[in-house]
Amino acid sequence: MTKEIKRSKRLRKKLYVGEYAVMGFEFSCAVNLQQESDFNQFFDGLGELIEARNLLIEGGGSANHFEGYVMSNTRYESATEEDRKAIESWLTSQDSISDTVVDKLSDAYYGY
């Protein structure tokens, strides 16, 4: 059993722990896009969804794989289960995307 560390409210906020923990989620998918215009359409659509939900995305990949981490664009706020479901739904609705995996919410700073 681990002993919980007592921290001041100011320190918890500075470290993004306790009530200030920020949650986000990872996703990955296989990409089958043939032309540059297909890539542009995919990333424009994903960008619009991310922006509409006030989220940030960090990601990367190759010509046939893409993965990323999504979190809130507002300091000390978290991505929600609804955000996670919206991204998953959008990815699975794309004809050129397969093998979509959207992980559960996790701590954006500490990974658990």
N, CA, C and O atoms as a GROMACS GRO file, in nm:
protein
  448
    1MET      N    1   0.084  -0.117   0.000
    1MET     CA    2   0.000   0.000   0.000
    1MET      C    3   0.089   0.124   0.000
    1MET      O    4   0.182   0.134   0.080
    2THR      N    5   0.060   0.219  -0.091
    2THR     CA    6   0.141   0.339  -0.097
    2THR      C    7   0.077   0.450  -0.016
    2THR      O    8  -0.045   0.461  -0.010
    3LYS      N    9   0.159   0.529   0.046
    3LYS     CA   10   0.113   0.641   0.126
    3LYS      C   11   0.087   0.759   0.034
    3LYS      O   12   0.174   0.796  -0.046
    4GLU      N   13  -0.030   0.820   0.043
    4GLU     CA   14  -0.063   0.935  -0.040
    4GLU      C   15   0.017   1.055   0.006
    4GLU      O   16   0.027   1.083   0.125
    5ILE      N   17   0.074   1.127  -0.090
    5ILE     CA   18   0.157   1.243  -0.060
    5ILE      C   19   0.066   1.364  -0.038
    5ILE      O   20  -0.020   1.393  -0.121
    6LYS      N   21   0.086   1.433   0.071
    6LYS     CA   22   0.010   1.556   0.099
    6LYS      C   23   0.078   1.671   0.024
    6LYS      O   24   0.197   1.695   0.039
    7ARG      N   25  -0.002   1.740  -0.058
    7ARG     CA   26   0.048   1.854  -0.132
    7ARG      C   27  -0.048   1.971  -0.115
    7ARG      O   28  -0.168   1.951  -0.098
    8SER      N   29   0.005   2.090  -0.120
    8SER     CA   30  -0.080   2.208  -0.113
    8SER      C   31  -0.160   2.221  -0.242
    8SER      O   32  -0.124   2.163  -0.344
    9LYS      N   33  -0.268   2.297  -0.236
    9LYS     CA   34  -0.352   2.318  -0.354
    9LYS      C   35  -0.270   2.380  -0.467
    9LYS      O   36  -0.284   2.341  -0.583
   10ARG      N   37  -0.184   2.474  -0.434
   10ARG     CA   38  -0.100   2.541  -0.533
   10ARG      C   39  -0.008   2.440  -0.602
   10ARG      O   40   0.008   2.444  -0.724
   11LEU      N   41   0.052   2.351  -0.526
   11LEU     CA   42   0.142   2.252  -0.584
   11LEU      C   43   0.065   2.149  -0.667
   11LEU      O   44   0.112   2.109  -0.774
   12ARG      N   45  -0.052   2.106  -0.620
   12ARG     CA   46  -0.134   2.012  -0.700
   12ARG      C   47  -0.170   2.072  -0.834
   12ARG      O   48  -0.167   2.004  -0.936
   13LYS      N   49  -0.203   2.202  -0.833
   13LYS     CA   50  -0.237   2.270  -0.957
   13LYS      C   51  -0.116   2.279  -1.050
   13LYS      O   52  -0.127   2.254  -1.170
   14LYS      N   53  -0.002   2.313  -0.994
   14LYS     CA   54   0.121   2.326  -1.072
   14LYS      C   55   0.164   2.192  -1.133
   14LYS      O   56   0.217   2.188  -1.244
   15LEU      N   57   0.139   2.083  -1.060
   15LEU     CA   58   0.179   1.950  -1.106
   15LEU      C   59   0.069   1.877  -1.185
   15LEU      O   60   0.091   1.765  -1.232
   16TYR      N   61  -0.048   1.939  -1.200
   16TYR     CA   62  -0.162   1.876  -1.270
   16TYR      C   63  -0.199   1.742  -1.206
   16TYR      O   64  -0.215   1.642  -1.276
   17VAL      N   65  -0.213   1.740  -1.075
   17VAL     CA   66  -0.253   1.618  -1.004
   17VAL      C   67  -0.378   1.646  -0.922
   17VAL      O   68  -0.419   1.761  -0.904
   18GLY      N   69  -0.439   1.538  -0.872
   18GLY     CA   70  -0.560   1.551  -0.792
   18GLY      C   71  -0.673   1.611  -0.873
   18GLY      O   72  -0.700   1.568  -0.984
   19GLU      N   73  -0.738   1.711  -0.817
   19GLU     CA   74  -0.850   1.774  -0.887
   19GLU      C   75  -0.807   1.851  -1.011
   19GLU      O   76  -0.892   1.895  -1.088
   20TYR      N   77  -0.677   1.868  -1.033
   20TYR     CA   78  -0.626   1.940  -1.150
   20TYR      C   79  -0.570   1.845  -1.257
   20TYR      O   80  -0.511   1.891  -1.355
   21ALA      N   81  -0.588   1.717  -1.240
   21ALA     CA   82  -0.542   1.620  -1.340
   21ALA      C   83  -0.616   1.646  -1.472
   21ALA      O   84  -0.736   1.675  -1.472
   22VAL      N   85  -0.544   1.633  -1.581
   22VAL     CA   86  -0.600   1.655  -1.714
   22VAL      C   87  -0.605   1.520  -1.786
   22VAL      O   88  -0.505   1.449  -1.794
   23MET      N   89  -0.724   1.487  -1.837
   23MET     CA   90  -0.743   1.358  -1.903
   23MET      C   91  -0.751   1.377  -2.054
   23MET      O   92  -0.799   1.479  -2.104
   24GLY      N   93  -0.703   1.277  -2.125
   24GLY     CA   94  -0.709   1.274  -2.270
   24GLY      C   95  -0.714   1.129  -2.314
   24GLY      O   96  -0.734   1.039  -2.232
   25PHE      N   97  -0.696   1.104  -2.443
   25PHE     CA   98  -0.701   0.966  -2.492
   25PHE      C   99  -0.618   0.951  -2.619
   25PHE      O  100  -0.600   1.046  -2.695
   26GLU      N  101  -0.569   0.829  -2.638
   26GLU     CA  102  -0.493   0.793  -2.756
   26GLU      C  103  -0.584   0.726  -2.859
   26GLU      O  104  -0.685   0.666  -2.824
   27PHE      N  105  -0.546   0.736  -2.984
   27PHE     CA  106  -0.614   0.661  -3.089
   27PHE      C  107  -0.512   0.622  -3.195
   27PHE      O  108  -0.407   0.685  -3.208
   28SER      N  109  -0.545   0.519  -3.271
   28SER     CA  110  -0.463   0.479  -3.386
   28SER      C  111  -0.556   0.421  -3.491
   28SER      O  112  -0.665   0.373  -3.460
   29CYS      N  113  -0.511   0.426  -3.615
   29CYS     CA  114  -0.593   0.371  -3.724
   29CYS      C  115  -0.504   0.343  -3.845
   29CYS      O  116  -0.398   0.403  -3.863
   30ALA      N  117  -0.551   0.252  -3.926
   30ALA     CA  118  -0.487   0.225  -4.054
   30ALA      C  119  -0.546   0.321  -4.157
   30ALA      O  120  -0.667   0.345  -4.158
   31VAL      N  121  -0.461   0.375  -4.242
   31VAL     CA  122  -0.502   0.476  -4.340
   31VAL      C  123  -0.482   0.420  -4.480
   31VAL      O  124  -0.376   0.366  -4.511
   32ASN      N  125  -0.584   0.432  -4.563
   32ASN     CA  126  -0.576   0.386  -4.702
   32ASN      C  127  -0.616   0.503  -4.792
   32ASN      O  128  -0.722   0.501  -4.856
   33LEU      N  129  -0.530   0.603  -4.797
   33LEU     CA  130  -0.554   0.721  -4.879
   33LEU      C  131  -0.459   0.717  -4.998
   33LEU      O  132  -0.340   0.694  -4.982
   34GLN      N  133  -0.513   0.740  -5.117
   34GLN     CA  134  -0.434   0.723  -5.239
   34GLN      C  135  -0.375   0.853  -5.292
   34GLN      O  136  -0.263   0.853  -5.343
   35GLN      N  137  -0.447   0.961  -5.279
   35GLN     CA  138  -0.403   1.087  -5.341
   35GLN      C  139  -0.386   1.194  -5.234
   35GLN      O  140  -0.441   1.184  -5.124
   36GLU      N  141  -0.310   1.296  -5.268
   36GLU     CA  142  -0.288   1.406  -5.175
   36GLU      C  143  -0.420   1.472  -5.136
   36GLU      O  144  -0.436   1.514  -5.021
   37SER      N  145  -0.512   1.482  -5.229
   37SER     CA  146  -0.642   1.543  -5.198
   37SER      C  147  -0.718   1.459  -5.093
   37SER      O  148  -0.792   1.515  -5.013
   38ASP      N  149  -0.699   1.328  -5.093
   38ASP     CA  150  -0.761   1.242  -4.992
   38ASP      C  151  -0.704   1.273  -4.854
   38ASP      O  152  -0.777   1.279  -4.756
   39PHE      N  153  -0.571   1.291  -4.847
   39PHE     CA  154  -0.506   1.327  -4.720
   39PHE      C  155  -0.558   1.462  -4.671
   39PHE      O  156  -0.590   1.478  -4.553
   40ASN      N  157  -0.566   1.559  -4.762
   40ASN     CA  158  -0.616   1.691  -4.725
   40ASN      C  159  -0.758   1.684  -4.672
   40ASN      O  160  -0.789   1.748  -4.571
   41GLN      N  161  -0.843   1.608  -4.738
   41GLN     CA  162  -0.982   1.595  -4.695
   41GLN      C  163  -0.991   1.529  -4.557
   41GLN      O  164  -1.068   1.573  -4.472
   42PHE      N  165  -0.913   1.424  -4.536
   42PHE     CA  166  -0.912   1.355  -4.407
   42PHE      C  167  -0.867   1.449  -4.295
   42PHE      O  168  -0.936   1.461  -4.193
   43PHE      N  169  -0.753   1.515  -4.313
   43PHE     CA  170  -0.701   1.601  -4.206
   43PHE      C  171  -0.783   1.727  -4.186
   43PHE      O  172  -0.792   1.778  -4.074
   44ASP      N  173  -0.844   1.779  -4.292
   44ASP     CA  174  -0.934   1.894  -4.277
   44ASP      C  175  -1.055   1.854  -4.193
   44ASP      O  176  -1.095   1.927  -4.103
   45GLY      N  177  -1.113   1.739  -4.222
   45GLY     CA  178  -1.230   1.692  -4.147
   45GLY      C  179  -1.197   1.665  -4.002
   45GLY      O  180  -1.272   1.703  -3.912
   46LEU      N  181  -1.083   1.599  -3.978
   46LEU     CA  182  -1.041   1.571  -3.841
   46LEU      C  183  -1.012   1.702  -3.768
   46LEU      O  184  -1.050   1.718  -3.652
   47GLY      N  185  -0.946   1.794  -3.833
   47GLY     CA  186  -0.917   1.924  -3.773
   47GLY      C  187  -1.042   2.002  -3.737
   47GLY      O  188  -1.048   2.064  -3.631
   48GLU      N  189  -1.143   1.998  -3.824
   48GLU     CA  190  -1.269   2.067  -3.796
   48GLU      C  191  -1.338   2.007  -3.673
   48GLU      O  192  -1.390   2.081  -3.589
   49LEU      N  193  -1.337   1.876  -3.662
   49LEU     CA  194  -1.399   1.809  -3.547
   49LEU      C  195  -1.324   1.845  -3.419
   49LEU      O  196  -1.386   1.877  -3.318
   50ILE      N  197  -1.193   1.839  -3.423
   50ILE     CA  198  -1.110   1.871  -3.307
   50ILE      C  199  -1.136   2.015  -3.263
   50ILE      O  200  -1.154   2.042  -3.144
   51GLU      N  201  -1.136   2.107  -3.357
   51GLU     CA  202  -1.159   2.248  -3.326
   51GLU      C  203  -1.300   2.272  -3.273
   51GLU      O  204  -1.318   2.349  -3.178
   52ALA      N  205  -1.399   2.210  -3.332
   52ALA     CA  206  -1.538   2.228  -3.289
   52ALA      C  207  -1.560   2.182  -3.145
   52ALA      O  208  -1.646   2.235  -3.076
   53ARG      N  209  -1.483   2.084  -3.101
   53ARG     CA  210  -1.497   2.031  -2.966
   53ARG      C  211  -1.396   2.094  -2.869
   53ARG      O  212  -1.384   2.051  -2.754
   54ASN      N  213  -1.324   2.197  -2.915
   54ASN     CA  214  -1.225   2.268  -2.834
   54ASN      C  215  -1.119   2.173  -2.778
   54ASN      O  216  -1.088   2.173  -2.659
   55LEU      N  217  -1.065   2.091  -2.868
   55LEU     CA  218  -0.962   1.993  -2.830
   55LEU      C  219  -0.831   2.025  -2.900
   55LEU      O  220  -0.826   2.108  -2.991
   56LEU      N  221  -0.726   1.960  -2.855
   56LEU     CA  222  -0.595   1.963  -2.920
   56LEU      C  223  -0.559   1.821  -2.958
   56LEU      O  224  -0.601   1.725  -2.893
   57ILE      N  225  -0.481   1.806  -3.064
   57ILE     CA  226  -0.435   1.674  -3.104
   57ILE      C  227  -0.286   1.681  -3.132
   57ILE      O  228  -0.236   1.776  -3.193
   58GLU      N  229  -0.216   1.581  -3.087
   58GLU     CA  230  -0.075   1.564  -3.121
   58GLU      C  231  -0.065   1.427  -3.184
   58GLU      O  232  -0.108   1.327  -3.126
   59GLY      N  233  -0.010   1.421  -3.303
   59GLY     CA  234  -0.007   1.292  -3.369
   59GLY      C  235   0.093   1.286  -3.482
   59GLY      O  236   0.165   1.382  -3.511
   60GLY      N  237   0.095   1.172  -3.544
   60GLY     CA  238   0.183   1.150  -3.657
   60GLY      C  239   0.162   1.011  -3.713
   60GLY      O  240   0.079   0.935  -3.665
   61GLY      N  241   0.237   0.980  -3.814
   61GLY     CA  242   0.223   0.848  -3.874
   61GLY      C  243   0.296   0.837  -4.005
   61GLY      O  244   0.395   0.906  -4.030
   62SER      N  245   0.245   0.750  -4.087
   62SER     CA  246   0.305   0.724  -4.218
   62SER      C  247   0.194   0.723  -4.322
   62SER      O  248   0.081   0.761  -4.293
   63ALA      N  249   0.226   0.680  -4.441
   63ALA     CA  250   0.128   0.677  -4.549
   63ALA      C  251   0.012   0.581  -4.520
   63ALA      O  252  -0.096   0.598  -4.575
   64ASN      N  253   0.034   0.481  -4.433
   64ASN     CA  254  -0.074   0.386  -4.407
   64ASN      C  255  -0.106   0.365  -4.260
   64ASN      O  256  -0.172   0.268  -4.224
   65HIS      N  257  -0.059   0.456  -4.173
   65HIS     CA  258  -0.092   0.445  -4.031
   65HIS      C  259  -0.089   0.586  -3.969
   65HIS      O  260  -0.003   0.667  -4.001
   66PHE      N  261  -0.185   0.612  -3.880
   66PHE     CA  262  -0.190   0.741  -3.812
   66PHE      C  263  -0.230   0.717  -3.667
   66PHE      O  264  -0.316   0.634  -3.639
   67GLU      N  265  -0.166   0.789  -3.577
   67GLU     CA  266  -0.202   0.779  -3.436
   67GLU      C  267  -0.187   0.916  -3.371
   67GLU      O  268  -0.112   1.001  -3.419
   68GLY      N  269  -0.258   0.935  -3.260
   68GLY     CA  270  -0.251   1.063  -3.195
   68GLY      C  271  -0.300   1.057  -3.052
   68GLY      O  272  -0.353   0.956  -3.006
   69TYR      N  273  -0.282   1.168  -2.983
   69TYR     CA  274  -0.331   1.186  -2.847
   69TYR      C  275  -0.416   1.312  -2.847
   69TYR      O  276  -0.374   1.415  -2.899
   70VAL      N  277  -0.534   1.304  -2.789
   70VAL     CA  278  -0.630   1.414  -2.788
   70VAL      C  279  -0.653   1.459  -2.645
   70VAL      O  280  -0.671   1.377  -2.555
   71MET      N  281  -0.652   1.592  -2.625
   71MET     CA  282  -0.681   1.648  -2.493
   71MET      C  283  -0.750   1.783  -2.512
   71MET      O  284  -0.758   1.834  -2.624
   72SER      N  285  -0.799   1.840  -2.403
   72SER     CA  286  -0.871   1.967  -2.409
   72SER      C  287  -0.777   2.080  -2.447
   72SER      O  288  -0.658   2.078  -2.414
   73ASN      N  289  -0.832   2.179  -2.516
   73ASN     CA  290  -0.757   2.298  -2.552
   73ASN      C  291  -0.761   2.403  -2.441
   73ASN      O  292  -0.697   2.507  -2.452
   74THR      N  293  -0.835   2.375  -2.334
   74THR     CA  294  -0.849   2.468  -2.223
   74THR      C  295  -0.767   2.418  -2.105
   74THR      O  296  -0.778   2.301  -2.065
   75ARG      N  297  -0.687   2.504  -2.049
   75ARG     CA  298  -0.600   2.467  -1.938
   75ARG      C  299  -0.681   2.414  -1.820
   75ARG      O  300  -0.784   2.471  -1.785
   76TYR      N  301  -0.635   2.308  -1.761
   76TYR     CA  302  -0.696   2.239  -1.646
   76TYR      C  303  -0.829   2.173  -1.678
   76TYR      O  304  -0.900   2.131  -1.586
   77GLU      N  305  -0.865   2.161  -1.805
   77GLU     CA  306  -0.986   2.088  -1.842
   77GLU      C  307  -0.945   1.960  -1.913
   77GLU      O  308  -0.834   1.950  -1.965
   78SER      N  309  -1.035   1.865  -1.915
   78SER     CA  310  -1.007   1.734  -1.972
   78SER      C  311  -1.095   1.706  -2.092
   78SER      O  312  -1.204   1.761  -2.106
   79ALA      N  313  -1.047   1.618  -2.178
   79ALA     CA  314  -1.132   1.561  -2.281
   79ALA      C  315  -1.235   1.473  -2.208
   79ALA      O  316  -1.206   1.420  -2.101
   80THR      N  317  -1.351   1.459  -2.266
   80THR     CA  318  -1.458   1.384  -2.201
   80THR      C  319  -1.482   1.251  -2.273
   80THR      O  320  -1.429   1.227  -2.382
   81GLU      N  321  -1.562   1.169  -2.212
   81GLU     CA  322  -1.603   1.044  -2.275
   81GLU      C  323  -1.680   1.073  -2.403
   81GLU      O  324  -1.670   0.998  -2.500
   82GLU      N  325  -1.758   1.181  -2.405
   82GLU     CA  326  -1.832   1.220  -2.525
   82GLU      C  327  -1.736   1.260  -2.637
   82GLU      O  328  -1.759   1.228  -2.754
   83ASP      N  329  -1.628   1.330  -2.602
   83ASP     CA  330  -1.526   1.365  -2.701
   83ASP      C  331  -1.463   1.238  -2.759
   83ASP      O  332  -1.444   1.226  -2.880
   84ARG      N  333  -1.432   1.144  -2.671
   84ARG     CA  334  -1.371   1.018  -2.714
   84ARG      C  335  -1.463   0.944  -2.809
   84ARG      O  336  -1.418   0.894  -2.912
   85LYS      N  337  -1.590   0.938  -2.776
   85LYS     CA  338  -1.686   0.869  -2.862
   85LYS      C  339  -1.705   0.942  -2.996
   85LYS      O  340  -1.722   0.878  -3.099
   86ALA      N  341  -1.702   1.075  -2.994
   86ALA     CA  342  -1.718   1.152  -3.118
   86ALA      C  343  -1.602   1.128  -3.213
   86ALA      O  344  -1.622   1.112  -3.333
   87ILE      N  345  -1.480   1.125  -3.160
   87ILE     CA  346  -1.363   1.099  -3.244
   87ILE      C  347  -1.368   0.957  -3.298
   87ILE      O  348  -1.342   0.934  -3.417
   88GLU      N  349  -1.403   0.862  -3.212
   88GLU     CA  350  -1.412   0.722  -3.256
   88GLU      C  351  -1.518   0.707  -3.365
   88GLU      O  352  -1.495   0.639  -3.465
   89SER      N  353  -1.632   0.769  -3.346
   89SER     CA  354  -1.741   0.762  -3.444
   89SER      C  355  -1.698   0.822  -3.577
   89SER      O  356  -1.725   0.766  -3.684
   90TRP      N  357  -1.633   0.937  -3.572
   90TRP     CA  358  -1.591   1.003  -3.694
   90TRP      C  359  -1.488   0.917  -3.769
   90TRP      O  360  -1.498   0.898  -3.890
   91LEU      N  361  -1.390   0.864  -3.696
   91LEU     CA  362  -1.287   0.781  -3.760
   91LEU      C  363  -1.348   0.656  -3.824
   91LEU      O  364  -1.312   0.621  -3.936
   92THR      N  365  -1.438   0.589  -3.753
   92THR     CA  366  -1.496   0.466  -3.807
   92THR      C  367  -1.591   0.494  -3.923
   92THR      O  368  -1.620   0.404  -4.002
   93SER      N  369  -1.640   0.618  -3.935
   93SER     CA  370  -1.729   0.651  -4.046
   93SER      C  371  -1.654   0.683  -4.175
   93SER      O  372  -1.716   0.694  -4.281
   94GLN      N  373  -1.523   0.698  -4.168
   94GLN     CA  374  -1.442   0.730  -4.286
   94GLN      C  375  -1.413   0.602  -4.364
   94GLN      O  376  -1.360   0.506  -4.309
   95ASP      N  377  -1.447   0.602  -4.493
   95ASP     CA  378  -1.426   0.485  -4.578
   95ASP      C  379  -1.280   0.446  -4.591
   95ASP      O  380  -1.248   0.328  -4.605
   96SER      N  381  -1.191   0.542  -4.585
   96SER     CA  382  -1.049   0.515  -4.607
   96SER      C  383  -0.973   0.482  -4.478
   96SER      O  384  -0.851   0.466  -4.481
   97ILE      N  385  -1.045   0.470  -4.367
   97ILE     CA  386  -0.984   0.441  -4.237
   97ILE      C  387  -1.032   0.304  -4.189
   97ILE      O  388  -1.151   0.273  -4.198
   98SER      N  389  -0.940   0.224  -4.137
   98SER     CA  390  -0.977   0.093  -4.083
   98SER      C  391  -0.896   0.067  -3.957
   98SER      O  392  -0.807   0.144  -3.921
   99ASP      N  393  -0.927  -0.042  -3.891
   99ASP     CA  394  -0.855  -0.084  -3.770
   99ASP      C  395  -0.843   0.028  -3.666
   99ASP      O  396  -0.737   0.048  -3.606
  100THR      N  397  -0.952   0.100  -3.647
  100THR     CA  398  -0.953   0.212  -3.552
  100THR      C  399  -0.954   0.161  -3.409
  100THR      O  400  -1.036   0.076  -3.372
  101VAL      N  401  -0.862   0.213  -3.328
  101VAL     CA  402  -0.857   0.182  -3.186
  101VAL      C  403  -0.853   0.314  -3.111
  101VAL      O  404  -0.762   0.395  -3.132
  102VAL      N  405  -0.951   0.337  -3.024
  102VAL     CA  406  -0.956   0.457  -2.941
  102VAL      C  407  -0.951   0.411  -2.797
  102VAL      O  408  -1.042   0.344  -2.748
  103ASP      N  409  -0.844   0.446  -2.729
  103ASP     CA  410  -0.824   0.402  -2.591
  103ASP      C  411  -0.912   0.479  -2.494
  103ASP      O  412  -0.970   0.583  -2.528
  104LYS      N  413  -0.921   0.427  -2.373
  104LYS     CA  414  -0.998   0.494  -2.268
  104LYS      C  415  -0.924   0.619  -2.223
  104LYS      O  416  -0.806   0.637  -2.255
  105LEU      N  417  -0.992   0.704  -2.150
  105LEU     CA  418  -0.933   0.827  -2.099
  105LEU      C  419  -0.816   0.793  -2.006
  105LEU      O  420  -0.822   0.698  -1.927
  106SER      N  421  -0.710   0.871  -2.017
  106SER     CA  422  -0.592   0.852  -1.933
  106SER      C  423  -0.536   0.989  -1.896
  106SER      O  424  -0.569   1.090  -1.958
  107ASP      N  425  -0.451   0.991  -1.794
  107ASP     CA  426  -0.390   1.115  -1.748
  107ASP      C  427  -0.295   1.167  -1.857
  107ASP      O  428  -0.201   1.098  -1.897
  108ALA      N  429  -0.321   1.288  -1.906
  108ALA     CA  430  -0.244   1.343  -2.016
  108ALA      C  431  -0.099   1.374  -1.980
  108ALA      O  432  -0.012   1.376  -2.068
  109TYR      N  433  -0.071   1.397  -1.853
  109TYR     CA  434   0.064   1.431  -1.811
  109TYR      C  435   0.142   1.314  -1.756
  109TYR      O  436   0.264   1.308  -1.769
  110TYR      N  437   0.071   1.219  -1.695
  110TYR     CA  438   0.140   1.110  -1.627
  110TYR      C  439   0.108   0.973  -1.685
  110TYR      O  440   0.169   0.874  -1.645
  111GLY      N  441   0.013   0.964  -1.779
  111GLY     CA  442  -0.012   0.841  -1.853
  111GLY      C  443  -0.090   0.731  -1.784
  111GLY      O  444  -0.099   0.621  -1.840
  112TYR      N  445  -0.146   0.751  -1.669
  112TYR     CA  446  -0.223   0.646  -1.603
  112TYR      C  447  -0.365   0.688  -1.584
  112TYR      O  448  -0.445   0.612  -1.530
   0.00000   0.00000   0.00000
